[in-house]
Amino acid sequence: MADDDDLELSELDNDDHIELEGEGTELLAAAEAGSEQMKTSKDLEAVYDIPVQVSAVLGKATMQVSQLLKLGRGAVVELDRKVGEAIDIYVNNRLVARGEVVVVEDRLGVTMTEIIKSEKS
């Protein structure tokens, strides 16, 4: 077998082990996980037709039921957001992005400006 510095994967037997510490271990684990999880778009076709609920939240307000019952046509409910502030975009009640309101022909739409990455628990 060659020196440890010149060691190639083809030279390893099943009984040979390489000990890695620190960042190398994390890289190796990520590489192994990536090779097992490599999927093509064809693998995801099964989920393409699953419906999801998308909500764009302009803001929120808290009020008592008595205040709610007094609201009528033309009443204004003040929200907790300022004009121009990003809105929250939820998919199935989970925050996934922030964006801005846009007008598309005669309808309102949302353009995503920031994707929210959540940590898996």
CNS distance restraints for C-alpha pairs under 8 A (distance, minus, plus):
assign (resid   1 and name CA) (resid   7 and name CA) 7.85 0.50 0.50
assign (resid   1 and name CA) (resid  11 and name CA) 6.79 0.50 0.50
assign (resid   2 and name CA) (resid   6 and name CA) 6.11 0.50 0.50
assign (resid   2 and name CA) (resid   7 and name CA) 5.88 0.50 0.50
assign (resid   3 and name CA) (resid   7 and name CA) 6.17 0.50 0.50
assign (resid   7 and name CA) (resid  11 and name CA) 6.80 0.50 0.50
assign (resid   8 and name CA) (resid  12 and name CA) 7.25 0.50 0.50
assign (resid  12 and name CA) (resid  16 and name CA) 5.69 0.50 0.50
assign (resid  12 and name CA) (resid  17 and name CA) 7.84 0.50 0.50
assign (resid  20 and name CA) (resid  24 and name CA) 5.75 0.50 0.50
assign (resid  20 and name CA) (resid  25 and name CA) 5.35 0.50 0.50
assign (resid  21 and name CA) (resid  25 and name CA) 5.60 0.50 0.50
assign (resid  22 and name CA) (resid  26 and name CA) 7.04 0.50 0.50
assign (resid  23 and name CA) (resid  27 and name CA) 6.23 0.50 0.50
assign (resid  24 and name CA) (resid  28 and name CA) 6.12 0.50 0.50
assign (resid  25 and name CA) (resid  29 and name CA) 6.16 0.50 0.50
assign (resid  26 and name CA) (resid  30 and name CA) 6.08 0.50 0.50
assign (resid  27 and name CA) (resid  31 and name CA) 6.07 0.50 0.50
assign (resid  28 and name CA) (resid  32 and name CA) 6.19 0.50 0.50
assign (resid  29 and name CA) (resid  33 and name CA) 6.12 0.50 0.50
assign (resid  30 and name CA) (resid  34 and name CA) 5.95 0.50 0.50
assign (resid  31 and name CA) (resid  35 and name CA) 6.24 0.50 0.50
assign (resid  32 and name CA) (resid  36 and name CA) 6.46 0.50 0.50
assign (resid  33 and name CA) (resid  37 and name CA) 6.08 0.50 0.50
assign (resid  34 and name CA) (resid  38 and name CA) 5.86 0.50 0.50
assign (resid  39 and name CA) (resid  43 and name CA) 6.02 0.50 0.50
assign (resid  39 and name CA) (resid  44 and name CA) 7.81 0.50 0.50
assign (resid  40 and name CA) (resid  44 and name CA) 7.10 0.50 0.50
assign (resid  41 and name CA) (resid  45 and name CA) 6.65 0.50 0.50
assign (resid  44 and name CA) (resid  48 and name CA) 6.87 0.50 0.50
assign (resid  45 and name CA) (resid  49 and name CA) 7.93 0.50 0.50
assign (resid  52 and name CA) (resid  91 and name CA) 6.60 0.50 0.50
assign (resid  52 and name CA) (resid  92 and name CA) 6.04 0.50 0.50
assign (resid  53 and name CA) (resid  90 and name CA) 7.99 0.50 0.50
assign (resid  53 and name CA) (resid  91 and name CA) 5.60 0.50 0.50
assign (resid  53 and name CA) (resid  92 and name CA) 5.06 0.50 0.50
assign (resid  53 and name CA) (resid  93 and name CA) 7.76 0.50 0.50
assign (resid  54 and name CA) (resid  89 and name CA) 7.12 0.50 0.50
assign (resid  54 and name CA) (resid  90 and name CA) 5.66 0.50 0.50
assign (resid  54 and name CA) (resid  91 and name CA) 4.58 0.50 0.50
assign (resid  54 and name CA) (resid  92 and name CA) 6.43 0.50 0.50
assign (resid  54 and name CA) (resid  93 and name CA) 7.98 0.50 0.50
assign (resid  55 and name CA) (resid  89 and name CA) 5.73 0.50 0.50
assign (resid  55 and name CA) (resid  90 and name CA) 5.06 0.50 0.50
assign (resid  55 and name CA) (resid  91 and name CA) 6.46 0.50 0.50
assign (resid  55 and name CA) (resid  93 and name CA) 7.71 0.50 0.50
assign (resid  56 and name CA) (resid  87 and name CA) 6.71 0.50 0.50
assign (resid  56 and name CA) (resid  88 and name CA) 5.78 0.50 0.50
assign (resid  56 and name CA) (resid  89 and name CA) 4.57 0.50 0.50
assign (resid  56 and name CA) (resid  90 and name CA) 6.37 0.50 0.50
assign (resid  56 and name CA) (resid 110 and name CA) 7.44 0.50 0.50
assign (resid  57 and name CA) (resid  87 and name CA) 5.80 0.50 0.50
assign (resid  57 and name CA) (resid  88 and name CA) 5.17 0.50 0.50
assign (resid  57 and name CA) (resid  89 and name CA) 6.35 0.50 0.50
assign (resid  57 and name CA) (resid  90 and name CA) 7.78 0.50 0.50
assign (resid  58 and name CA) (resid  79 and name CA) 7.89 0.50 0.50
assign (resid  58 and name CA) (resid  81 and name CA) 7.30 0.50 0.50
assign (resid  58 and name CA) (resid  87 and name CA) 5.17 0.50 0.50
assign (resid  58 and name CA) (resid  88 and name CA) 6.90 0.50 0.50
assign (resid  59 and name CA) (resid  79 and name CA) 5.17 0.50 0.50
assign (resid  59 and name CA) (resid  80 and name CA) 5.53 0.50 0.50
assign (resid  59 and name CA) (resid  81 and name CA) 5.44 0.50 0.50
assign (resid  59 and name CA) (resid  87 and name CA) 7.09 0.50 0.50
assign (resid  60 and name CA) (resid  79 and name CA) 5.15 0.50 0.50
assign (resid  60 and name CA) (resid  80 and name CA) 5.59 0.50 0.50
assign (resid  60 and name CA) (resid  81 and name CA) 7.69 0.50 0.50
assign (resid  61 and name CA) (resid  77 and name CA) 7.35 0.50 0.50
assign (resid  61 and name CA) (resid  78 and name CA) 6.70 0.50 0.50
assign (resid  61 and name CA) (resid  79 and name CA) 5.13 0.50 0.50
assign (resid  61 and name CA) (resid  80 and name CA) 6.27 0.50 0.50
assign (resid  63 and name CA) (resid  67 and name CA) 6.24 0.50 0.50
assign (resid  63 and name CA) (resid  68 and name CA) 6.73 0.50 0.50
assign (resid  64 and name CA) (resid  68 and name CA) 6.38 0.50 0.50
assign (resid  65 and name CA) (resid  69 and name CA) 6.15 0.50 0.50
assign (resid  66 and name CA) (resid  70 and name CA) 6.50 0.50 0.50
assign (resid  67 and name CA) (resid  71 and name CA) 6.76 0.50 0.50
assign (resid  71 and name CA) (resid  75 and name CA) 5.80 0.50 0.50
assign (resid  81 and name CA) (resid  85 and name CA) 6.39 0.50 0.50
assign (resid  84 and name CA) (resid 100 and name CA) 7.71 0.50 0.50
assign (resid  85 and name CA) (resid 100 and name CA) 7.81 0.50 0.50
assign (resid  86 and name CA) (resid  98 and name CA) 5.89 0.50 0.50
assign (resid  86 and name CA) (resid  99 and name CA) 5.27 0.50 0.50
assign (resid  86 and name CA) (resid 100 and name CA) 5.59 0.50 0.50
assign (resid  87 and name CA) (resid  98 and name CA) 5.47 0.50 0.50
assign (resid  87 and name CA) (resid  99 and name CA) 5.35 0.50 0.50
assign (resid  87 and name CA) (resid 100 and name CA) 6.09 0.50 0.50
assign (resid  87 and name CA) (resid 101 and name CA) 7.68 0.50 0.50
assign (resid  88 and name CA) (resid  95 and name CA) 6.83 0.50 0.50
assign (resid  88 and name CA) (resid  96 and name CA) 7.98 0.50 0.50
assign (resid  88 and name CA) (resid  97 and name CA) 6.25 0.50 0.50
assign (resid  88 and name CA) (resid  98 and name CA) 4.69 0.50 0.50
assign (resid  88 and name CA) (resid  99 and name CA) 6.61 0.50 0.50
assign (resid  89 and name CA) (resid  95 and name CA) 5.93 0.50 0.50
assign (resid  89 and name CA) (resid  96 and name CA) 6.05 0.50 0.50
assign (resid  89 and name CA) (resid  97 and name CA) 5.07 0.50 0.50
assign (resid  89 and name CA) (resid  98 and name CA) 5.53 0.50 0.50
assign (resid  89 and name CA) (resid  99 and name CA) 7.01 0.50 0.50
assign (resid  90 and name CA) (resid  94 and name CA) 5.01 0.50 0.50
assign (resid  90 and name CA) (resid  95 and name CA) 4.36 0.50 0.50
assign (resid  90 and name CA) (resid  96 and name CA) 5.59 0.50 0.50
assign (resid  90 and name CA) (resid  97 and name CA) 6.99 0.50 0.50
assign (resid  91 and name CA) (resid  95 and name CA) 6.54 0.50 0.50
assign (resid  91 and name CA) (resid  96 and name CA) 6.51 0.50 0.50
assign (resid  95 and name CA) (resid 116 and name CA) 7.09 0.50 0.50
assign (resid  96 and name CA) (resid 115 and name CA) 6.06 0.50 0.50
assign (resid  96 and name CA) (resid 116 and name CA) 4.99 0.50 0.50
assign (resid  96 and name CA) (resid 117 and name CA) 7.13 0.50 0.50
assign (resid  97 and name CA) (resid 112 and name CA) 6.47 0.50 0.50
assign (resid  97 and name CA) (resid 113 and name CA) 7.47 0.50 0.50
assign (resid  97 and name CA) (resid 114 and name CA) 5.48 0.50 0.50
assign (resid  97 and name CA) (resid 115 and name CA) 4.29 0.50 0.50
assign (resid  97 and name CA) (resid 116 and name CA) 4.93 0.50 0.50
assign (resid  98 and name CA) (resid 112 and name CA) 5.82 0.50 0.50
assign (resid  98 and name CA) (resid 113 and name CA) 5.90 0.50 0.50
assign (resid  98 and name CA) (resid 114 and name CA) 5.12 0.50 0.50
assign (resid  98 and name CA) (resid 115 and name CA) 6.51 0.50 0.50
assign (resid  98 and name CA) (resid 116 and name CA) 7.38 0.50 0.50
assign (resid  99 and name CA) (resid 110 and name CA) 6.28 0.50 0.50
assign (resid  99 and name CA) (resid 111 and name CA) 5.35 0.50 0.50
assign (resid  99 and name CA) (resid 112 and name CA) 4.16 0.50 0.50
assign (resid  99 and name CA) (resid 113 and name CA) 4.70 0.50 0.50
assign (resid  99 and name CA) (resid 114 and name CA) 6.47 0.50 0.50
assign (resid 100 and name CA) (resid 110 and name CA) 5.55 0.50 0.50
assign (resid 100 and name CA) (resid 111 and name CA) 5.41 0.50 0.50
assign (resid 100 and name CA) (resid 112 and name CA) 6.64 0.50 0.50
assign (resid 100 and name CA) (resid 113 and name CA) 7.05 0.50 0.50
assign (resid 101 and name CA) (resid 108 and name CA) 6.84 0.50 0.50
assign (resid 101 and name CA) (resid 109 and name CA) 5.77 0.50 0.50
assign (resid 101 and name CA) (resid 110 and name CA) 4.65 0.50 0.50
assign (resid 101 and name CA) (resid 111 and name CA) 6.53 0.50 0.50
assign (resid 102 and name CA) (resid 108 and name CA) 5.87 0.50 0.50
assign (resid 102 and name CA) (resid 109 and name CA) 5.01 0.50 0.50
assign (resid 102 and name CA) (resid 110 and name CA) 5.55 0.50 0.50
assign (resid 102 and name CA) (resid 111 and name CA) 6.72 0.50 0.50
assign (resid 103 and name CA) (resid 107 and name CA) 5.76 0.50 0.50
assign (resid 103 and name CA) (resid 108 and name CA) 4.66 0.50 0.50
assign (resid 103 and name CA) (resid 109 and name CA) 5.74 0.50 0.50
assign (resid 104 and name CA) (resid 108 and name CA) 5.98 0.50 0.50
assign (resid 104 and name CA) (resid 109 and name CA) 6.20 0.50 0.50
